[in-house]
Amino acid sequence: MSEKIIPVIMAGGKGTRLWPLSRSTAPKQFMSLLGKNTLFQRTLARVADTERYEAPIVLTNAEFRFLVAEQARQIDQPVSKILLEPVARNTAPALAAAALIVASEFGERAVMQVLASDHDILENEVYADCVARAAEAAHAGRLVTFGITPTEPATGYGYIEAGEELGGGAFAVKRFIEKPDREKAEQLVAAGGYLWNSGMFMLPVGIFLQELRQFAPEVLDAATQAIAGAKADLDFVRLDEEAFSKAPDISVDYAIFEKTPIAAVVPSPIEWSDLGSWDSVWKLGEQDESGNVADGRTTLFDTHNSLVLSKDIHVAVQGMSDIAVIASEDAVYIGRMEDSQNVGKLVKHLASMKETAPLTETHRTSYRPWGGYTSVLNGDRFQVKRLFVKPGRRLSLQKHHHRSEHWIVVRGTAEVTVGEKVIPLRENESVYIPQGELHRLANPGKILLELIEVQTGSYLGEDDIIRIEDEFGRD
């Protein structure tokens, strides 16, 4: 058994409540909001203490696997495993799979701390004390959740009613309460003894598996079979899709915590936010003398208590109060701050229409393990992109059935394979890739390689890529 805590970080969510910056293929955990590092990187940093923690296990999906690996690499944070969920089945099956891996590697007496990758937490002595108290309760045989001390009658969180004191700063869980309306939330906060449900846990692995066996055997069975059929893929572990898909779509709260008699809660008066809405980002940010939080290319005039974010275009706001203005590369959201909890409804509406659905899924800039690309211009039978390739990286050896490509180097040095030829290119030099020809792009240099790519042909979709060799394990 490891005396250290084994962190399990959940990083597979596709929430779009922070649209238009957050999209289904680029959710908020991989975004930097009002700071340099992303929320996922800040979560990794909280478990970087090697005296307290083992290297973390990250739970995510195949679509985000390279984002996870790259963002961990950027901050030099080792990751034990990146566990890929083949289908979304909520938190209970995912944590069951993680617990089985922890038990096999560290023994059933080990304790794992479950962290969400999209929360903002101030890491200080108060936070460290809460973690220590939760670990103590877990070692004593309790399934522990962190209950955030309310600072307002929030309606965006579920609540936990604390019961009898168990010692060491932990309390028995009396009941869970669904997200309340405003009146109910005010009553709960006024009454005291109620905490926000943070979705973070400290779990003794053997006891957690025992409770799964009693209260959610179908979850445990599916996770067991998914682990048995799992396959290693580069630095990733792919759970067996057929087995995992048989698991119920259920949260660990419903599957276990609302049923088990050994649930405990540690009241945690920490600075915490799940950043689930634009008003929560505003509350977290550094407000000026007018109560505004602004970041990026912005000008605010006679504006109060507002959030204005823009990185790509200059946004000027005049004579407004209590609003959120969020500009991305290809969309702008403007709404009252009090309505920001309902952005998800707007996103569903946009996703239901063919012409706006892509705005909920992808950004103009998409990231890949080798770098990425930005869509610049789309037309009839042509498309223009900006490609950027990291030093020492290369794309797959590939061909296209329906398009040809022109590459023009604007920065750095490229090494281009076209058929049997390997062509070096410098700035202002170009190459033509005929339709159907095998080709590969690499950056042998020390700086970022940037190119302009012009595609022409009858079909320009991203799925017209036939990969012959790929060092990132993609089909």
Solvent accessible surface area in square Angstrom, and as a share of the most:
residue,aa,sasa,rsa
1,M,87,0.39
2,S,15,0.10
3,E,134,0.60
4,K,74,0.31
5,I,12,0.06
6,I,1,0.00
7,P,0,0.00
8,V,0,0.00
9,I,0,0.00
10,M,37,0.16
11,A,1,0.00
12,G,21,0.20
13,G,44,0.42
14,K,96,0.41
15,G,43,0.41
16,T,26,0.15
17,R,89,0.32
18,L,1,0.01
19,W,12,0.04
20,P,0,0.00
21,L,31,0.15
22,S,0,0.00
23,R,0,0.00
24,S,27,0.18
25,T,44,0.25
26,A,26,0.20
27,P,0,0.00
28,K,14,0.06
29,Q,5,0.02
30,F,17,0.07
31,M,24,0.11
32,S,33,0.21
33,L,4,0.02
34,L,58,0.29
35,G,43,0.41
36,K,189,0.80
37,N,51,0.26
38,T,14,0.08
39,L,0,0.00
40,F,0,0.00
41,Q,8,0.03
42,R,64,0.24
43,T,0,0.00
44,L,0,0.00
45,A,53,0.41
46,R,11,0.04
47,V,3,0.02
48,A,47,0.36
49,D,75,0.39
50,T,96,0.56
51,E,158,0.71
52,R,80,0.29
53,Y,9,0.03
54,E,45,0.20
55,A,39,0.30
56,P,0,0.00
57,I,2,0.01
58,V,0,0.00
59,L,1,0.01
60,T,0,0.00
61,N,23,0.12
62,A,32,0.25
63,E,88,0.40
64,F,0,0.00
65,R,25,0.09
66,F,28,0.12
67,L,38,0.19
68,V,0,0.00
69,A,34,0.26
70,E,21,0.09
71,Q,15,0.07
72,A,5,0.04
73,R,135,0.49
74,Q,103,0.46
75,I,52,0.26
76,D,128,0.66
77,Q,20,0.09
78,P,87,0.55
79,V,38,0.22
80,S,50,0.32
81,K,49,0.21
82,I,8,0.04
83,L,0,0.00
84,L,4,0.02
85,E,24,0.11
86,P,45,0.28
87,V,41,0.23
88,A,85,0.66
89,R,57,0.21
90,N,71,0.36
91,T,37,0.22
92,A,0,0.00
93,P,0,0.00
94,A,4,0.03
95,L,0,0.00
96,A,0,0.00
97,A,0,0.00
98,A,0,0.00
99,A,0,0.00
100,L,36,0.18
101,I,13,0.07
102,V,0,0.00
103,A,17,0.13
104,S,93,0.60
105,E,86,0.39
106,F,46,0.19
107,G,27,0.26
108,E,103,0.46
109,R,181,0.66
110,A,0,0.00
111,V,2,0.01
112,M,0,0.00
113,Q,1,0.01
114,V,0,0.00
115,L,0,0.00
116,A,11,0.09
117,S,2,0.01
118,D,34,0.17
119,H,16,0.07
120,D,16,0.08
121,I,16,0.08
122,L,82,0.41
123,E,97,0.43
124,N,59,0.30
125,E,150,0.67
126,V,63,0.36
127,Y,7,0.03
128,A,37,0.29
129,D,74,0.38
130,C,1,0.00
131,V,0,0.00
132,A,45,0.35
133,R,51,0.18
134,A,0,0.00
135,A,12,0.10
136,E,104,0.47
137,A,10,0.08
138,A,0,0.00
139,H,97,0.43
140,A,84,0.65
141,G,18,0.18
142,R,60,0.22
143,L,0,0.00
144,V,0,0.00
145,T,0,0.00
146,F,2,0.01
147,G,0,0.00
148,I,3,0.01
149,T,54,0.31
150,P,26,0.16
151,T,118,0.69
152,E,57,0.26
153,P,26,0.16
154,A,14,0.11
155,T,49,0.29
156,G,15,0.14
157,Y,32,0.12
158,G,16,0.15
159,Y,1,0.00
160,I,0,0.00
161,E,26,0.12
162,A,25,0.19
163,G,26,0.25
164,E,123,0.55
165,E,114,0.51
166,L,61,0.30
167,G,42,0.41
168,G,41,0.39
169,G,21,0.20
170,A,1,0.01
171,F,52,0.22
172,A,17,0.13
173,V,27,0.15
174,K,137,0.58
175,R,110,0.40
176,F,35,0.15
177,I,24,0.12
178,E,110,0.49
179,K,126,0.54
180,P,14,0.09
181,D,94,0.49
182,R,132,0.48
183,E,116,0.52
184,K,76,0.32
185,A,0,0.00
186,E,83,0.37
187,Q,96,0.42
188,L,6,0.03
189,V,51,0.29
190,A,91,0.70
191,A,75,0.58
192,G,40,0.39
193,G,48,0.47
194,Y,31,0.12
195,L,13,0.07
196,W,11,0.04
197,N,32,0.16
198,S,5,0.03
199,G,23,0.22
200,M,3,0.01
201,F,4,0.02
202,M,0,0.00
203,L,0,0.00
204,P,8,0.05
205,V,0,0.00
206,G,13,0.13
207,I,49,0.25
208,F,0,0.00
209,L,4,0.02
210,Q,96,0.42
211,E,7,0.03
212,L,0,0.00
213,R,139,0.51
214,Q,122,0.54
215,F,50,0.21
216,A,3,0.03
217,P,60,0.38
218,E,90,0.40
219,V,1,0.01
220,L,12,0.06
221,D,88,0.46
222,A,8,0.06
223,A,0,0.00
224,T,58,0.34
225,Q,110,0.49
226,A,0,0.00
227,I,48,0.24
228,A,83,0.65
229,G,30,0.29
230,A,31,0.24
231,K,145,0.61
232,A,94,0.73
233,D,27,0.14
234,L,104,0.52
235,D,114,0.59
236,F,7,0.03
237,V,29,0.17
238,R,80,0.29
239,L,6,0.03
240,D,48,0.25
241,E,103,0.46
242,E,123,0.55
243,A,13,0.10
244,F,0,0.00
245,S,39,0.25
246,K,148,0.63
247,A,4,0.03
248,P,43,0.27
249,D,98,0.51
250,I,46,0.23
251,S,18,0.12
252,V,0,0.00
253,D,28,0.14
254,Y,109,0.41
255,A,1,0.00
256,I,0,0.00
257,F,4,0.02
258,E,85,0.38
259,K,104,0.44
260,T,12,0.07
261,P,108,0.68
262,I,42,0.21
263,A,5,0.04
264,A,0,0.00
265,V,0,0.00
266,V,0,0.00
267,P,32,0.20
268,S,0,0.00
269,P,82,0.52
270,I,15,0.07
271,E,116,0.52
272,W,26,0.09
273,S,14,0.09
274,D,22,0.11
275,L,1,0.00
276,G,4,0.04
277,S,1,0.01
278,W,0,0.00
279,D,23,0.12
280,S,15,0.10
281,V,0,0.00
282,W,46,0.16
283,K,102,0.43
284,L,72,0.36
285,G,13,0.12
286,E,166,0.74
287,Q,78,0.35
288,D,69,0.36
289,E,170,0.76
290,S,37,0.24
291,G,11,0.11
292,N,7,0.04
293,V,4,0.02
294,A,52,0.40
295,D,58,0.30
296,G,50,0.48
297,R,120,0.44
298,T,28,0.16
299,T,67,0.39
300,L,46,0.23
301,F,135,0.56
302,D,93,0.48
303,T,4,0.02
304,H,77,0.35
305,N,60,0.31
306,S,0,0.00
307,L,0,0.00
308,V,0,0.00
309,L,11,0.05
310,S,3,0.02
311,K,123,0.52
312,D,67,0.35
313,I,81,0.41
314,H,104,0.46
315,V,18,0.10
316,A,79,0.61
317,V,13,0.08
318,Q,129,0.57
319,G,47,0.45
320,M,82,0.36
321,S,57,0.37
322,D,72,0.37
323,I,12,0.06
324,A,0,0.00
325,V,6,0.04
326,I,0,0.00
327,A,2,0.01
328,S,7,0.04
329,E,44,0.20
330,D,50,0.26
331,A,13,0.10
332,V,71,0.41
333,Y,17,0.06
334,I,114,0.58
335,G,16,0.15
336,R,142,0.52
337,M,16,0.07
338,E,135,0.60
339,D,45,0.24
340,S,1,0.01
341,Q,84,0.37
342,N,71,0.36
343,V,2,0.01
344,G,20,0.19
345,K,145,0.61
346,L,66,0.33
347,V,8,0.05
348,K,153,0.65
349,H,106,0.47
350,L,23,0.11
351,A,49,0.38
352,S,86,0.55
353,M,63,0.28
354,K,187,0.79
355,E,132,0.59
356,T,27,0.16
357,A,17,0.13
358,P,71,0.44
359,L,48,0.24
360,T,7,0.04
361,E,79,0.36
362,T,59,0.34
363,H,37,0.16
364,R,91,0.33
365,T,20,0.12
366,S,20,0.13
367,Y,134,0.51
368,R,80,0.29
369,P,9,0.05
370,W,16,0.06
371,G,1,0.01
372,G,0,0.00
373,Y,24,0.09
374,T,16,0.09
375,S,22,0.14
376,V,76,0.44
377,L,97,0.48
378,N,97,0.50
379,G,32,0.31
380,D,126,0.65
381,R,145,0.53
382,F,71,0.30
383,Q,22,0.10
384,V,26,0.15
385,K,9,0.04
386,R,78,0.29
387,L,8,0.04
388,F,21,0.09
389,V,0,0.00
390,K,42,0.18
391,P,62,0.39
392,G,64,0.62
393,R,56,0.20
394,R,100,0.36
395,L,20,0.10
396,S,1,0.00
397,L,27,0.14
398,Q,17,0.08
399,K,57,0.24
400,H,4,0.02
401,H,95,0.42
402,H,83,0.37
403,R,8,0.03
404,S,13,0.08
405,E,3,0.02
406,H,71,0.32
407,W,5,0.02
408,I,66,0.34
409,V,0,0.00
410,V,71,0.41
411,R,99,0.36
412,G,8,0.08
413,T,51,0.30
414,A,1,0.00
415,E,73,0.33
416,V,0,0.00
417,T,31,0.18
418,V,21,0.12
419,G,26,0.25
420,E,176,0.79
421,K,141,0.60
422,V,92,0.53
423,I,52,0.26
424,P,89,0.56
425,L,8,0.04
426,R,155,0.57
427,E,90,0.40
428,N,137,0.70
429,E,74,0.33
430,S,68,0.44
431,V,22,0.12
432,Y,110,0.42
433,I,2,0.01
434,P,50,0.31
435,Q,109,0.49
436,G,40,0.38
437,E,60,0.27
438,L,64,0.32
439,H,3,0.01
440,R,21,0.08
441,L,1,0.00
442,A,13,0.10
443,N,2,0.01
444,P,76,0.48
445,G,22,0.21
446,K,187,0.79
447,I,87,0.44
448,L,52,0.26
449,L,0,0.00
450,E,29,0.13
451,L,0,0.00
452,I,52,0.26
453,E,9,0.04
454,V,40,0.23
455,Q,2,0.01
456,T,49,0.29
457,G,10,0.09
458,S,79,0.51
459,Y,101,0.38
460,L,33,0.17
461,G,20,0.19
462,E,73,0.33
463,D,110,0.57
464,D,8,0.04
465,I,32,0.16
466,I,65,0.33
467,R,69,0.25
468,I,88,0.45
469,E,92,0.41
470,D,29,0.15
471,E,80,0.36
472,F,23,0.09
473,G,33,0.32
474,R,36,0.13
475,D,155,0.81
